[in-house]
Amino acid sequence: MKNNHSYNKYLAGRKDWDTTARVRNCNETYDLNLLNRTFDGNTTWHLPSYSGILNHSELHNIRNLDKKFIMGTQLLEFVIKTTKFEIEYVNKIASKIALGELNLSIPQDMKLDALKIYTDEGYHAYFSQKIANQIIDYYGIEDDLTSYTNKYFSYLDGILYGENASTNNLAMLACVIVSESMIVNDIASEMKEIVYEPIKLMFKNHMIDEAFHGKYFLTLFGVIWDQLDDSHRIIFANCICEFITIFGKPRTDIYYYSLGKLGFEEKNIRKMIDEIYNTNEWKIDRVKSKMGQILSALELNQAFNYSAINEKFSSRNYI
């Protein structure tokens, strides 16, 4: 295995996984107590940097309460998405790894650790849904938000099940490797502006767990890459490119709900989204920043020496 150094480094770092795993080991309940508090500027519990739409000039003068609603529903979208993704995507591939169902040679230590990930992500999903339920109660949301949250998953599934059956597992591996390699960076950026302790602690504990998961899946990338022939390497890397685009771009569908509730028309919401997010900063720079680890792994394994891979990533301005 050419990636022996990476694998040995992973083995050396995994010894503290169980003792430092946070969400499944701590006694935190993540009770937000939202209904019993009056929130001011010192108790921010939303996702400020996720809500780039608030930089639009048409929203500068809306009430502070409405700005918090936009940010609060953005956090709601985040935790709803997290619950589903952990269960239906990460744990699906973790179970396949653990049970040896991928037709790949994976070290026994990594098969066993896949069950740790399965357990961690079960806890993450539980507490994410618990937080989602509290936000829904706080805002008195009775609407079905499925149409606003499931578009994201339809994009993923279009790639996962768009290939023939022989490459579905590769696509699923690519999906999870990309998501788990970028999530620590993503969570860390959100923690900077959240000061309400239950939410901040949830992000912090989640990030500690995901640091282990990220190292696991980046190591797994090398293990897999060594076993693929050229044609499957191209399929695998090109799937990674597609998922980088999906995971890297902002999720804006929820704005049609939050801004719609505030009285904005759909065509105006679409215009604001386009003017804020259809820029190199959001489409390229922020994506590359989030995806630095997986791009480095591709480069380390000389993936960009394949012209088909190089051309695809170059066309997105990722390299």
N, C-alpha and C positions, 0 to 999 in steps of 0.2 A: 504494500500500500504506500503510494507516494506521499500521502498526507500523514505519515506516522508521527511527525513532530507535532502537528496540530492535535492529533488524537491523544498522544501522551500528555500534552499540556492540558487537554480537557480532563483526562483522568486525574491529574494532579490537583486540579481545581474543584473537582466534584465532591471531595471528601467532606466539605462543610455544608453541603446542600441541605441535608435534613435538619441540622442544628440552626441554620440561618433562614430556612424557609419561613416566610412571614405569615401569609394569609391562613395557612392551615395550622400553624403552630401558636399564633397569638390569641389572646382572649378578647380582642376587639370585636364589638358587635356592629360597628358602623351605623349606629342609630343616629340619624341626622338631627332629629328633634326639630325639624323645620317649622312645624305648625305652632310651636311654643316659643318662637324667637322672633324678634324684630331685627331685620338685617340692615346694617349700615355699611359704609365703605370699609370698615375694619373687619368685616366678617364675610368676605367674598368666598362664595362656594361654587361659582360658575366656571365656565371655560372661556376666559377672556380672549386668549390668543386664537382659539378656534373660531371666534366670531368676528372674522375680518370684515364681514359685511358692515359692521358698525362704523367703519372708516368712510363709508359712502356719505357724501355731502347731504343727501336727502334724509339721513338718519341722525345727523348731528344734533338736531334740536328736539328729538323725541324725549319723552319723560324718562327719567332714570329708572323708574319701575318697568317701563317697556323694554329698556336696554337689558335689564336683568332677566326679563322674560325670554328675550332672544337668546341670551347666554345660558339660561337655565334649561331651555328646551334643547340647546346644543349639547349640554351635558347629558340630558336625558337620551338623546340620540346615541351618544357615545356609549353609555352603559347598556342600552338595549342591544346595540350592535355587538358589544363585548360579550354579553351573555350568549347570544346565538353563535358567534364566531368560535368561542372557546369550546362549545359543545359539538357543533356540527362540522367544524373544520379541523381545529387543532386536535381535539380528542379522537376524531375519526382516523387521522393519520397516526396519532400516538398508539392507538389500539392495533392498527395494522403493523406498525413497527414491532410492538411488544409481542404480537402473536406470529411474527415471521411470515406475513402475508404479502410481502412486496416483491418476492423473487429477487432479492438483493442480499448480498452477504453483509450483515450488520453485526458488529461485535455484541457478545452477550451482555456486556456492561451497558451498552447503549439500549438494548432491548429492555433491560430491567429499568433503566432510567426513564424510558418512555412511560412506564407506569407511574413514576413520580410526577411526570408532567401531567399525565391524565388526572391524577389526584389533585395536583395544584390547580389545574384549570377548572376542575369541578367546583372547588371553593371559590375561585375567581368568578365563575358564572353565577353562583349562588348569591354572593355579596353584591355583584353588579345588578342583578335583578332586584335585590332588596333595596338598593339605592334608587333604582328606577321606580319602584312602587312608591317610595316616599316622595319623590319629585312629582309623580302623577297626582298623589294625594294633595301635595302642597298647592299645586296649580288647579286642582279640581278638574283635571283633564278626563273627559269622558269619550273623546274621539278615538277612533281606531287609527293608530299611527303607522300601521303596516305599510301603506302605500308610500310613506315617506322614508321608511327605514329599509324596506326590502329591495329597493332599486339597486342599492349597493351590492347586495348578494346576487342579484340577477347578473350584474357585471362579472362577478367572480365565477358564477356557474356557467356563463357563456364561454369562458376559457376552459374551465375544468371539464366540461362535458362536450366541448366542441371538437376535441381530438378523438381519434378512434380508441376503442377499449384498451388497446395494448399500451397506451400512453397516459391513461387517466391517472394512474398512481403517480407518475412523474409530474403531472400537472398539479396534483394535490400536494406533493412534496414541495414543489416550487412555491405554491401559494403560502404554505405554512412557514417555509424557510424565510421567505421575504417578510412576512408579517412579524415573525418572532425576532428577526434581526433588526427591525426598525422600531419596535415598540418601546424600548427603553429610552431611546432618544426622544420619541414622541411624548411619553409620559413625563420625562424630566422637564421638557419645555413647558408643559401645562402646570406643573407644580410651582413654578416660579411666581405665579400670580394668584394662586389659591391660598387663602390664609385660614379658612374655616377648618378647624382641626380634624373632624371626622373624615371629610373629603380629602384633605391633604394627606392624612395617614393612610387612607385607602390607596391613593396613588403611590405613596412611598413604599408601602408593603408590597403592592402589586409589582412595582418596579424591581424590588429586590428579587422576587421570584423570577421575573422575566429576564433578569440578567443571566441566571442559570439556564433558562430555556433558550435564550439567544445564543449562548456559547454552545449549547447542545446542538442546535440546528445548523449553526455555521460549521461545526465539526462534522455533522452528518453530511453537509454539502460536499465536503472533501471526500468522505467515504463513498458517497454515491458517484461522484464525478470520476473517480478512479476506475469504476466498473462499467461505465457507459461507453458504447462505441460512438464513432463520430456523429452518426445521424441522430442518435438519441441525446448526445450532448447539445446539439443544435436545438432540438425540440425543447429540452430542459431549460436551456439558457433563454430561449425566446419566450417561453412561458414566464420565466422570471422577469423578463423585461415588461411583459404585459401586466404582471402583478405589481411591479414597481410603480407603474403608471396609476393603477387603481388605488393602491394603498397610499401613494404619495400625494394624490390630489385631495383638495378639501371636499368634505361631504356637505353639499349645499342644499340637498333636497328638503331638509327640515325647515329651511327658510321659507319655503312656500306655505308651510303650516304656521310658523310663528309670525311672519310678517302678514300673512293673510288674516290671522286673528286680530292683528293691529289695524286692519282696514286697507292694506295695500293691495292693488290689483295684481293679478298674476303676470301680466306683461311688464309691469313696472318692476316687480321682483326679479324677473328674468333679466331685465336691463341692468339692474343694480349688481346682480351676480356676475354678469358678463363684464361689467366695467371694473369690478374689483378683482376678479379671479382670472380673467383671461389675459394674464401678463406673464412674462418670463420669470418674475419672482415666484409666483405661485405654481406655474406649470413646469419649471425647470430647476431653479435655484433651491427652493424648499424641498423638492423631491430628492435632489442629489444630496442635500444635507441629511435628510432622514435615512437615505439608503446607502450611506457611505460604507458600511460594513459589508454588505452583500456585493457592492460594486468592487470593493477591494478583494473579496474572495474570488470573484470571477477573474479579476486581473491576475491574482496570484496563481490561479490554475490555468492561465494562458488561454482563457475562453475567447478573448478578443482576437486571438490569432486565426480564428475561424472567420472567414469573410462574411458568412451569412449572419453570424452573431454580431460582428463588428458593425455591419451595415445597419442592423436593426437598432442597436443601442445608439449609434451615431445619428440615426434619423430622428431620435427623440432628444438629441443633445445631451445624453447622459454621459457620454465619453467624448 
